[in-house]
């Protein structure tokens, strides 16, 4: 081989290597948009929410700050008036990469074949409230029999309500149930178009105006009546971008820690009030519960058991048509890494499957 030919081949190889490196660098710098959904929306459709560490992550821009040094990453938030069912539709159409969503709609999505992973808890142990007109003769759950009652079907409120009803010898079939969202239900209740409504902060706010009264709350009642929600990741994104997923989860854990600190109580509620929900309403919503308890991100045995039981109950109550296997659905890898990176392994208390508090975080 001539010297000239050899030199040409070496030069060609070098140029190809440099070109390949350039392609890899270009690919690494390709812009990525992280799309995060939230299965709720603020008063007047403002793009904020309240009561969860996910709401804190949005209002406090925790995810945006995590990627502040990476101009190739853009973060977009989407809030859904249609709550969990609307989030499932967006996931099905690959319009979201992550989403905050309640337990029942997440289970419905999995039953319908959505490929997601539960990455951390957000909005654990949430209570449910029953509101009625001030002049109503409804004073107990039993008094709801035969009445026109609003329940936002397909959300994590529905199954909590079903459990409350069952504990009092009733079911949805004993009521005249109307599915109304969180803004329509208070309006219908104030106009006395319905006899009662189940929900949370929107009903507390209505009661504080004097247009309704709270007839029941699961606060202080059976812990099984509590509601859970979580941050879910779409498999297509988490598998393609494990590094970005790790940083998103870390940002949510930072938001959960900040939301759990008692010294941040006033600042936290002011932040959540951007949703249009007044601070005094949030105070009622959290009455008797510590911030650390309600903002824990842990995927502990109690949460896993809750979702497992819920899947069976959803099948029994007819919300889903097939059994749901939750094995492999919980993905603690990213949460474990974030807890270790932030030295928060023992910051939140975990609970075993029976609801007993454990001394240290015990992740599945």
N, C-alpha and C positions, 0 to 999 in steps of 0.2 A: 504494500500500500504506500502510495507516495506521501511525502511529507505534507504536501498541499491538501491532499484528500483527508489525511488524518487531522490536520488543523481545522478543516471545514467541518468534520464530524464533531470534533470537540466543541467548536463554536456553536454548532447547531444544538448539541446536547445542553450546553450552558444556557442558550436562549430558551430552550424548551423548559428547563428547570426554573429559570427566572419567570417565564410565562406562567408555569404551574403555580409558583409561589404567589404570583400576582393574582391569579384566579382565586387561590385559597384565601388570600388577604381580602379580596373583594367580597368573597362569600361571607367571610367573618364579619365584614362591615355592612352586610346587607341589612337594611332597616327591618325591624320586627315590631309589629304592633301587638301588644298584649291587651286582649279584650276581656274585661271583667264585668260580669252581670250581677245584678242585685235584685233578688225576688221581692221587691217592695219599692215604694217611691214616697217622697215626702209630701206634706200637705201642699195642695196647689200644684202638684206634679214637679216640685223642685227636686233636682237630682242629688238628694241626700237622704239618709235614713238615720235610725237611732237605735240604741239599746244593745248593740253588738260591737265586738271588736272589728268586724268587717266595716261597720258604719264609721268607726274611728279611722280605719285605714283609708277610707275614702276622704272623709272631711279633713283629716290631718295629713293627707298626701304621703302616707308612709311608703306606698309602692313607688310613687314618682320619685321620692327622695332616694330610694334604694338604687334607682337607675340614673341618678342625676349626673354621674360621671360617664354615662354611656349614651351619647347622642343618637346612636343607631336604634335605641329602644324607645318606643312610644307607648304610653299607657292610656287606654280609653275605658271609661266606665259607662255602663248602660243600666238604667233603672226601669223596672217593669211593673206597671200598674196591674198587669195580669198575674203578678206574683209567680209562684212555682210553675204552674202550667205554661206560662209564657217563656220562662227560662228553659224549660224542657224543649219547647219548640225551637228556640234559638240554638240550643245545643245540637238538636237533630239536624239543623241546617248549617252546622259548623260556623255559626255567627259569633260564638263565644269560645274563649279558651279556659276561663275560670268563671265560677259563679258562687255567690252566697245563696243558699237555698235551704228550705226547711226539710224536715225528715220525710214526711209523706210524699211530697212531689218528687223528692230524690228517689224514693223507692218506686214510685210509679214510672219514673224515667228509666230506671234499671229494668223493671218488668217489661218495658217496651223496647228494650235493646240498646239503650244509650250506653256508650262506652266511656264511663267516667271513673274517677278515683276520689275517695273522700280523703282529703289531705290534712284537715284539722277541724276542730270544733269552733264554732262562732255563734254565740247566742244560745248557750246551754241553759237548761233548767228554767225556761221561760214559762210564766204562768199564763192562764187564760181567764178572761173576765166575762161575766154575763151582765148585760145592761137591759133595763126595762124603763118604760115611761114612769115619771115620778108618781103618777096617780094609779099605776098598775097594782093589781092585787097579787101579782106574782112575787112570792117571797122565797120560794125554794125551787130546786131543780124539778121536783115532782110536779110543781104547778105549771110546768111547760107543756104537759100533755094536752094535745089537741090545739096548741097555740101556733101562730105563724112566727117562725123563728129564723133569723138570718144566720147562716153559717157559710163562710167563704170556702166552698168545696174545692178539693184538690190541693189545699194548703196544709201546713202542719197544724193549723188550728182544728181542722176537721176531725182528725183521729183523736186528738186530745179531748175534744167535745164528746166524741163517741164513747170514750172511756169514762168520762164524767157521767154521761147519761146512763151507761150500763151499771155504774156503781149505785145508781138511784132507781134501778129497775125499769129504765126506759131505753129506747133506741130512736134513731132518726125516723123510723116508721110511725112512731107514736106522736110525732110533731108534723106540722106543716112547714117543711123546710124550704127556704128560698136562699139560693146562692147569691150573695151580694159581696162586692169587694169592700175594702176598708174605708173607702170614701162614701160609697152608696149606702152602706148599712147605717151609719149614724144619721144620715139625712132621712132615711126611711123611718128610723126610730123616732126622730124629732117630730116628723109629720104624723106619727102614730099609724103609719101604713103597715107596720109589723108590731108584734107584741113583745119581741125580745130580740137581742142580737148577741152573739159571741164574738169576742175579739180581744184587743188589748188597749194600747195607748189611745186610739181614736175614741174608744168608749169612755175611758177615764176623762178625756178632754170634754166629751159631751156632758158627762155627769157634773163636771165642775162648772158648766154653764147653767146648771139647774134644769136642763131639758131631759135629764134621765137620772137614774140612780143605779148603782152597782148592787145587784141582788146576790151575786156569788163571785168568788175568785178562788182559784186553785192554790193561791199562796197559803202556805200553812196546811194544806190538805195533803193527800197522798202524793208523794214524790213521783209516782208513776204517771200522774196527770201532767207532768211538765213536758215542754216541747224542746226539741233540739233542732239545731241548724248547723250547717258546716260549709267549708270552702271545698268545692269540687273542682277537679281539673279534668279537662277532656283528654282522653288517651292520646289522640292524634298530636296534641300540643306537648303534653308532658313527656311523651316518648321521643319526640323530635327535638325538644329543648329542655333536657333535664337540668342544665345549668341555670336557665332562666326560671324554671319552676322552683328550684332551690331558693333563689333570691326572692321570688314572690312570696313563698311560704315564710321565709325569714322576716320579710317586711310585715306580714300579718301577725307573726309572733311578737314582734316589737310593738305593734298596735295593741295586742292583747295585754302585754305587760304594762304598757302605759295606762290602759283602761282599767287595770286591776289595782293600781296604786291609790290608796285612800287620799293621799295628799293632792291627787289630781281630780278629786270628786267634782268640785265646782267647775274646773276647766273642761272636764269631760262632758258634763251635762250641758254646758254652754256650747260645746262643739256639736253635740247631738241635736241641740235646739235649732241648728241650721235646717233641719228637716221640717221645721214648722211646728214641731211638738214642743210645747212650753216646758220649762224646767220643772215646774211644780207637778206636771203630769208624770214626768220621768221619775220624780221622787216617789210618787205613789207606785209606779210600776216596779221599782226596785226596793220598795219598803220591806225590811226584814231580811234581805239578801245582801251578802257582801259583794263588792265589786270583783274580788278575786274569784268567788264562787261562780258568778254569772259570766265572767269573761275568760274562763279557762279554755285553752285550745286543745287540751289533752284528748286523745283518742283512747280513753280508758275503758276498762272492761264493762263499766256501767253503760257507757254510750253504745258500745258494740252490742251489748245485750238489748238495749232499747231498740236499736234498729232491727235486730233479729226478731224481737217480739212484735215490733211494728209491722214487719213484713208479713208475719203470720196473721196478724189482726186485720191488715189491709185486705188480705185474701179472704178472710172470714167475713168481713164487712162488705165485700164486693167492690172495693176500690180498685183492685187489680184482678185479672182473670187467670193468672198463673202464679205459681210459687216463685219466690225470689231468693236466690242463694247469695248471701252477703260475703261468703268466703272470697278473699282476695280483693274485696271492694275497698277496704280500709288500707291506705298506703302510708304507714308511719315513717318511712325512710326520711322524707324531707323534714318532717316535724322533729324527729330525733336529732337530725343534724343541726337544725336551728336552735333547739334547746341546748345542745352541747356548745355550739359556737357562742351563744349568749350567756352561758353559765346559768341556765334556768332549769336544769334537770329536776330540781326539787322545789321550784317556786310555787307551783300549783299542786294541790292535793288531788290525787286520783281516787276513784271509788271502784270497789270490786263489783261484780255482777249483781250482788245482792244489795248494793247501795251503801255498803260500809266504807267509811273513809279509810284510806291507806296512808301510811306514813310518808311514802315517797312516790314519785311518778312511776307508774307501771304501765308502760305502753305495750300494746299487743305486738 
